[in-house]
Amino acid sequence: MDDLYDEFGNFIGEAEESEEESPHGVDGASAYVYDEEPEEEAEVNDQQLMEIDEDGPSNAVILHEDKQYYPTAQQVYGPDVETMVQEEDTQPLTQPIIAPVVQKKFAVQETDLPPVNFAREFMTDLMNLPEQIRNVAVAGHLHHGKTALMDMLVMQTHDLSDQLEKKTGRKRDEQLRYTDVHLLERARGLSIKTSPMSLVLPSTRGKSHLFNMLDTPGHVNFADEVASSLRLADGVVLVVDVVEGVQTQAEQVIKHAILEGLPLVLFVNKMDRLILELKLPPADAYFKLKHVIEEVNTVIENTIPGQGEKRRVSPEKGNVAFGCTSMGWCFTLPSFAKMYAESYPSSGINAADFALRLWGDIFFNPTSRKFTRKGTEERSKRAFVNFVLEPIYKLYSHTISESPQDLKATLATLGIVLKPSQYKTDAKELLMRVCEQFFGPATGFVDMIVEHIPSPVEGAKRELERYYTGPLDTKTASAMEKCDQDGPLIVQVTKLFNSADATSFHSFGRVMSGIARPGQQVRVLGEGYTLEDEEDMVTATISDTWIAESRYNVPTSGVPAGNLVLLGGVDNSIVKTATLVAARLPDDEDAYIFRPIAHFYESVFKVAVEPINPSELPKMLDGLRKINKSYPLVTTKVEESGEHIILGTGELYMDSVLHDLRRLYAEMELKVSDPVTRFCETVVETSAIKCYAMTPNKKNKLTMVAEPLEAGIAEDIESGKVSIRDPVRKVGKFFEDKYGYDLLASRNIWAFGPDDMGPNILQNDTLPSEVDQKSLKSVRDTIRQGFSWATREGPLCEEPIRNTKFRIMDVSLAPEAIFRGGGQIIPTARRACYSSFLMSSPRLMEPVYSCSMIGPADAVSSLYTVLARRRGHVLQDGPIAGTPLYSVKGLIPVIDSFGFETDLRIHTQGQATVSLVFDRWSIVPGDPLDKDIKLRPLEPASAQATARDFVLKTRRRKGLAEDVTISKFLEPELFRNLKDSGILDG
């Protein structure tokens, strides 16, 4: 027995065969089963052999690790519950093992559709009547009261009493700001995005109209939002603060509206400041009002010299409204005259005739009760002062100064009745209640817009003529002109709004014809779409159609032509603007797009971004794509050095963009470079010699000369006054008439560069007697491409070339087409452009901001000091009429403007406000190629070394070689000759 067990007691003897067991043993049995039965049954038998008897005591050995001491989570909670097991030390205490589901919300939203004072079904019915619709953009300068005007109209149409009652203490005094929904807008107290709002408003006759209003930002940095809103509107309400008058943004809006043929009406806001703040007597207040209105007319006249008369705004025309949006009242002369007619029905006043006498040099003589051109009596007053201003002044002074008992008696004479508790409220609240009853709802404002701003049917013709790229004699075009609901669906999209959780975008546009319905399939045509190149086109399905109301969207089964619409499901391929076209047009016509938006300024403010954690690069790229959609004028690109660049209009703009990138779209931490600016390269002289370049196979030779363009051409090309796509005769005629080009030169303009609206010209100056024009035509496109490449990134520091004309002087080509292909010609054309450019006294150009400041008189000297330290200078300064404020205008280079506003605020104790707007490109002093200039680190460069300093630092930042070498672009033989002749040094 002893040899059957080892020293550890383990059994090592042979197993005895049981008598019952088959001679084959277990293995044999299983093998037999495997041969005879199908595979599945064999597995079952194996399973049965391995199963343990659960009923009786089991004699199977269970290993320690297989023993189950506690029930599993699945046995306790059931198979449907997901269970997670975490080691206790793998997560910090701050992070929960199972994190709660977070609802992301980046915008203020209504939880449900708020109650309104009109039936929503009535609003959707009005959408079918384009004659009763008005698409209006509310524009003006920062803090002049645009959002407050929208609040006034929202309070008139919405029942927000529940929301307002919840506010207590200081929050009660805060402005409602109903159309500011972005969290950053509410924190900063200014609008950043355009906000749409569709309201049903009654006129003085009680007729309802549907107003699709767009509340635009007033800060000059966000002028891109204004430009994209004006494209959708048929008219503009310009809001101007009566104290500050016409400021930078208002000036830009007036110019843009006049040049685009948009009707303009004026809303003179903050009238209460004349009474409570400036304390001007009524007669002086009239002159202040007149001065503000004439400021607007002066800008109109300067924009279209000699034609300003027909576009004038004036109260007697009925296109000027006066109001105070913070107190919730406004009127026009016809609506004020109507109040008199209703108050004195027995006098038989004709409101229309009376309104005409309420403005200008018309005096009322109280004794004779007659109107005359000059005051004939001692107590004669201007009609406007007598009938409009004095009653308002009296209303204010009585309400503020009288005791409740006396006030009650005074108000009773005007038919105003207040609750006893309202007499005990503070002055502002009491004034609001009194003005609300005295002036009533804003029906005069509605009348003004209905009369002076066209309906979508009347406005469609202007939209088509100015922005539609297709022919106007097709069925599609006529359907758009008539706002035909039964026509093919065409929607012009100019804006993308992110959803409340910032994960997706909704497209906002104007339905030009047809009806936008959910489930419809449309073609989305991007800005680069043409009939020749259909690459920028995708097919999408509209998932939702809403009426946009800023804080809430009203879902609808369809939005007909003439209205503004918010669309879901079509934004994937839209970057800035797009045209949505039905899948099939009548008679299978070709689809055309609406032109991209022409913005007021360029983006010249530049920062580079990178993620702190390199693995988050894809997340950042996705965020940059969304930023590109969200902001109309932002540009994102990757430099040659691999830097990710964001271009914007200014500091506040970039601050908002980076906030959205960090918080809304990418949720990550970023490294942001110090801000810099875009530069441009130009020449100031004609090339010293004709510069030629040989192709790599030495069979072709291009000779070029570079020279500066005549002043004004670059601006004309960029503003679209002349287009290279126009017929040759038309382009030629433009340059002949305006710039005195001869017929041959003007007809031989081959291209603008780097793109069709680029500020450079390629001109063919070869003579037919010397160069075979047929073979030249065969390489025309490839030379163009080389020119385009050269002007996109110049030789100084790879910044775009500007204001330069490249003339092709001579071309010798290989007779065989195979030797003059694109691979040979394109880089050679680029080298020829570069060498001729470098031989023409190249210079660097920098963008310059126009700077406008408003502040008290003692702040003016601070502006002079701060500007002088930053290479800037003042152009003009002077007082603002009728106020203690001064207005100063100056120029400051963009690269020296970083932190300028903060600097000025510190110097003036926060009393001055500044607007910085891109104004022009200006040549940087100094020669960028002067190698004699020695630049020392950490020392500011002298004035004449500035250009050299900028070029070297930009090249270093982009990872380029330290200096520009002409020898790199010149042919070796030409380079040697120039060195020998002494034209080139060293």
Secondary structure, DSSP 4 states (H G I P E B T S, - for coil): -GGGB-TT--B-SPPPPPSSS-TTHHHHHHHHHHHHS-HHHHHHHHHHHH---SSS-------GGG---S--HHHHH-TTS------TTSS-TTS-SSPPPP----B---SSPPPBSS-HHHHHHHTT-GGGEEEEEEEESTTSSHHHHHHHHHHHHB--HHHHHH--THHHHS---TT--BHHHHHHTS--S-EEEEEEEE-TTS-EEEEEEEE---SGGGHHHHHHHHTT-SEEEEEEETTT-S-HHHHHHHHHHHHTT--EEEEEE-THHHHHTS---HHHHHHHHHHHHHHHHHHHHHHSTT-GGGG---GGGT-EEEEETTTTEEE-HHHHHHHHHHH-GGGT--HHHHHHTTSSS-EEETTTTEEESS--STT-EEHHIIIIIHHHHHHHHHHHHS-HHHHHHHHHHTT----HHHHTS-HHHHHHHHHHHHH-SSHHHHHHHHHHS--HHHHHHHHHHHHB-S-SSSHHHHHHHTT-TTS--EEEEEEEEE-TTSSSEEEEEEEEESEE-TT-EEEEE-TT--SS---SEEEEE--EEEEEETTEEEE-S-EETTSEEEEES--TT-SS-EEEEESS-GGGPPP-PBPPP--SS---EEEEEEESSGGGHHHHHHHHHHHHHHSTT-EEEE-TTS-EEEEESSHHHHHHHHHIIIIIIS-S-EEEPPPEE--EEEESS--SS-EEEE-TTSS-EEEEEEEEPPTTHHHHHHTTSS-TTS-HHHHHHHHHHHH---HHHHHTEEEEESSTT-SEEEEE---TTTS-HHHHHHTHHHHHHHHHHHHHS-TTTS--B-SEEEEEEEEE--SSGGGGSHHHHHHHHHHHHHHHHHTS-EEEEEEEEEEEEEEEGGGHHHHHHHHHHTT-EEEEEEEPTTSSEEEEEEEEEGGG-TTHHHHHHHHTTT--EEEEEEEEEEEPSS-TT-TT----TTSPPPGGGHHHHHHHHHHHHHT--SS--GGGTS-HHHHHHHHHHTSS--
